[in-house]
C-alpha cells in the first residue's frame, strides 16, 4: 500500500517537473521573466519556477490557500482574488507568461460561451506582445479534483485568437496523437509581437463566441455507431 502511494507521488512529482521544463521553454522565458499563475496552487510547480529565477505572481480565490502559499513560498507574490481583468489591464509591465487551469466541466458547459471567451481575452490582454498563455489540464497542477474540458476543446478555444498555438501531453505520452488520452496536457498560445489593446482582445472573443458552437465535449451524433463498427 505504502509502495503504491510512494510510486504515485513520484509519478506526480515527475510530471510537475516535466511541466516546469515545458513552461520555461516557452519563447522569451528566462530568469527575470514575469509569470502569472491564475488559480494554480501547486507548491512544487511554483517552487520550480521561482528556483529558476522567474518572478512569479499567484492569484487564488481561496484566501487561506493563498496565505499558506505565501508563507511556504515567500519568493512568490501570492494573493487572494478571482483575477478580474481590471486588475491587470492597467499594468504597464505586463507578463511574459500567463498560466491558467483548463476550464472545469461543472463550471461551464461550453468553453466557447461568451463569458469563457471574454475571460480568456482578459488573460491575453495582460501578456507582453510575443508572450505566451498556457492552459494546463489534469490533476497535478491544482488541488482540485474536478474534471477539466478536453484538450481538443481547449485547443479550439485558444485557436480563435491570433498567434501560434500548440498542444502537449505529459507523463511519457508526448506525441500529438496521444494528447487526448493523457490526463495531463498543456495548450500553449504565443501571441503576436504587435501590441493589442484590451478592447481588441474583447472584440475577438465576442466574435468568436458568435461563430463557435454553443456546446463542446460532445461527440457527433453518429460517432457511437462509427466506434461500434470499428
C-alpha positions as CSV (number, residue, x, y, z in Angstrom):
1,X,0.0,0.0,0.0
2,X,2.8,2.4,1.0
3,X,4.8,1.5,-2.0
4,X,1.8,2.3,-4.3
5,X,1.4,5.7,-2.7
6,X,5.1,6.5,-3.0
7,X,5.1,5.5,-6.6
8,X,2.1,7.7,-7.3
9,X,3.7,10.6,-5.5
10,X,7.0,10.1,-7.5
11,X,5.0,10.0,-10.8
12,X,3.1,13.2,-9.8
13,X,6.4,15.0,-9.0
14,X,7.9,13.8,-12.2
15,X,5.0,15.2,-14.3
16,X,5.2,18.5,-12.4
17,X,9.0,18.7,-13.2
18,X,8.1,18.0,-16.9
19,X,5.5,20.8,-16.8
20,X,8.1,23.2,-15.4
21,X,10.6,22.3,-18.1
22,X,7.8,22.9,-20.7
23,X,6.9,26.3,-19.3
24,X,10.4,27.7,-19.2
25,X,10.9,26.5,-22.7
26,X,8.3,29.0,-24.0
27,X,9.7,31.7,-26.2
28,X,11.2,34.7,-24.3
29,X,11.1,33.0,-20.9
30,X,14.1,33.1,-18.7
31,X,15.5,34.5,-15.4
32,X,13.6,37.7,-14.6
33,X,10.6,36.9,-16.7
34,X,7.2,37.8,-15.1
35,X,4.9,34.8,-14.8
36,X,1.2,35.0,-13.6
37,X,-0.4,31.8,-12.3
38,X,-4.2,32.2,-12.1
39,X,-5.9,29.6,-9.9
40,X,-2.9,27.2,-9.8
41,X,-1.9,26.4,-6.3
42,X,0.6,23.6,-6.7
43,X,3.6,24.4,-4.4
44,X,6.0,22.2,-6.4
45,X,5.2,23.9,-9.6
46,X,5.6,27.4,-8.1
47,X,8.9,26.4,-6.4
48,X,10.2,25.0,-9.7
49,X,9.6,28.3,-11.4
50,X,10.9,30.6,-8.6
51,X,14.0,28.5,-8.2
52,X,14.8,29.2,-11.9
53,X,14.7,32.9,-11.3
54,X,11.3,33.7,-12.6
55,X,9.2,36.4,-10.9
56,X,6.0,34.6,-10.1
57,X,2.7,36.1,-9.1
58,X,-0.1,33.7,-8.0
59,X,-3.8,34.5,-7.6
60,X,-6.3,32.2,-5.9
61,X,-9.9,32.5,-4.8
62,X,-9.2,30.7,-1.5
63,X,-7.7,33.3,0.9
64,X,-6.5,30.6,3.3
65,X,-4.7,28.7,0.5
66,X,-3.2,32.0,-0.8
67,X,-1.9,32.8,2.7
68,X,-0.4,29.3,3.1
69,X,1.3,29.5,-0.3
70,X,2.8,32.9,0.6
71,X,4.2,31.5,3.8
72,X,5.6,28.4,2.1
73,X,7.0,30.2,-0.9
74,X,8.0,33.8,0.1
75,X,9.8,34.3,-3.2
76,X,6.4,34.3,-5.0
77,X,3.7,37.0,-4.8
78,X,0.6,35.1,-3.7
79,X,-2.7,36.9,-3.2
80,X,-6.4,36.3,-3.0
81,X,-8.6,37.1,-5.9
82,X,-10.5,35.8,-8.9
83,X,-8.3,37.9,-11.2
84,X,-10.8,40.3,-12.6
85,X,-9.3,41.7,-15.8
86,X,-9.2,45.3,-14.4
87,X,-6.6,44.0,-12.0
88,X,-4.1,43.8,-14.8
89,X,-5.4,45.8,-17.7
90,X,-3.7,48.9,-16.3
91,X,-0.4,47.1,-15.7
92,X,2.4,48.8,-17.7
93,X,4.8,45.9,-17.2
94,X,2.6,43.0,-18.3
95,X,3.6,39.4,-18.0
96,X,5.8,37.2,-20.2
97,X,3.8,34.1,-19.4
98,X,0.3,33.6,-18.0
99,X,-0.7,30.1,-16.9
100,X,-4.3,29.1,-16.2
101,X,-6.0,25.8,-15.5
102,X,-8.2,24.4,-18.2
103,X,-11.9,25.2,-17.6
104,X,-13.8,22.7,-15.4
105,X,-16.8,21.0,-17.0
106,X,-19.1,21.5,-14.0
107,X,-18.2,25.3,-14.0
108,X,-19.0,25.8,-17.7
109,X,-20.9,23.7,-20.1
110,X,-19.0,25.2,-23.0
111,X,-15.6,26.8,-23.3
112,X,-17.0,28.6,-26.4
113,X,-19.6,30.6,-24.5
114,X,-19.2,34.4,-24.4
115,X,-18.2,34.6,-20.7
116,X,-15.5,32.0,-21.1
117,X,-14.1,33.6,-24.3
118,X,-14.2,37.0,-22.6
119,X,-12.4,35.6,-19.6
120,X,-9.7,34.2,-21.8
121,X,-9.4,37.5,-23.6
122,X,-8.8,39.2,-20.3
123,X,-5.9,36.9,-19.6
124,X,-4.4,37.5,-23.0
125,X,-4.7,41.3,-22.6
126,X,-2.2,41.3,-19.8
127,X,0.6,39.5,-21.7
128,X,3.5,41.2,-23.3
129,X,3.5,41.2,-27.1
130,X,5.2,37.9,-28.2
131,X,4.5,36.3,-24.8
132,X,2.6,33.1,-24.1
133,X,-0.6,31.9,-22.4
134,X,-0.7,28.2,-21.3
135,X,-3.7,26.3,-20.2
136,X,-2.9,23.3,-18.0
137,X,-5.3,20.3,-17.8
138,X,-5.1,17.5,-15.3
139,X,-4.7,16.9,-11.5
140,X,-1.0,17.7,-10.9
141,X,-1.2,21.4,-11.1
142,X,-4.1,22.2,-8.8
143,X,-5.5,20.8,-5.6
144,X,-8.9,20.4,-7.3
145,X,-10.1,17.0,-8.4
146,X,-12.8,18.2,-10.7
147,X,-12.7,17.2,-14.4
148,X,-11.5,19.7,-16.9
149,X,-12.7,20.1,-20.5
150,X,-10.9,18.0,-23.1
151,X,-7.7,19.2,-24.7
152,X,-9.4,19.2,-28.1
153,X,-12.0,21.8,-26.9
154,X,-9.3,24.0,-25.2
155,X,-7.2,23.9,-28.3
156,X,-10.1,25.1,-30.4
157,X,-10.9,27.8,-27.9
158,X,-7.4,29.4,-28.0
159,X,-7.2,28.9,-31.8
160,X,-9.9,31.6,-32.0
161,X,-7.2,34.1,-31.1
162,X,-4.2,35.2,-33.2
163,X,-0.9,33.6,-32.6
164,X,0.9,30.3,-32.7
165,X,-0.8,27.5,-30.8
166,X,0.4,24.1,-29.8
167,X,-0.6,21.1,-27.7
168,X,1.5,18.9,-25.4
169,X,0.7,15.9,-23.2
170,X,2.7,14.8,-20.2
171,X,3.6,11.6,-18.5
172,X,5.5,9.9,-21.3
173,X,2.9,10.4,-24.0
174,X,4.3,13.4,-25.8
175,X,3.1,12.9,-29.4
176,X,0.1,14.9,-30.5
177,X,-2.0,11.9,-31.4
178,X,-1.9,10.7,-27.8
179,X,-2.7,14.1,-26.3
180,X,-6.4,13.3,-25.9
181,X,-5.7,10.1,-24.0
182,X,-3.4,11.7,-21.4
183,X,-4.9,13.2,-18.3
184,X,-2.1,15.9,-18.2
185,X,-1.9,18.3,-21.1
186,X,-0.9,21.9,-21.9
187,X,-2.4,24.2,-24.6
188,X,0.0,27.0,-25.5
189,X,-0.7,30.2,-27.4
190,X,2.2,32.6,-28.3
191,X,0.5,35.9,-29.1
192,X,1.7,38.2,-31.9
193,X,4.5,40.7,-31.5
194,X,2.2,43.6,-32.2
195,X,0.6,45.1,-29.1
196,X,-3.2,44.8,-29.0
197,X,-5.5,46.7,-26.7
198,X,-7.9,45.0,-24.2
199,X,-10.7,46.2,-26.4
200,X,-9.3,44.4,-29.4
201,X,-8.9,41.2,-27.4
202,X,-12.5,41.6,-26.3
203,X,-13.7,42.1,-29.8
204,X,-12.0,38.9,-31.0
205,X,-13.6,37.0,-28.1
206,X,-17.0,38.4,-28.8
207,X,-16.9,37.5,-32.5
208,X,-15.5,34.0,-31.8
209,X,-18.3,33.3,-29.3
210,X,-20.9,34.0,-32.0
211,X,-19.4,31.7,-34.6
212,X,-18.3,28.8,-32.4
213,X,-20.8,26.1,-31.4
214,X,-22.9,26.5,-28.3
215,X,-21.6,23.3,-26.7
216,X,-18.4,21.3,-26.6
217,X,-17.0,18.0,-25.4
218,X,-19.9,16.4,-27.3
219,X,-19.5,13.6,-29.8
220,X,-21.1,13.8,-33.2
221,X,-24.5,12.0,-33.3
222,X,-23.1,9.2,-35.5
223,X,-19.8,8.7,-33.6
224,X,-21.2,5.9,-31.4
225,X,-22.2,3.9,-34.5
226,X,-18.8,4.5,-36.0
227,X,-17.0,3.3,-32.9
228,X,-19.1,0.2,-32.8
229,X,-18.3,-0.6,-36.4
230,X,-14.6,-0.2,-35.7
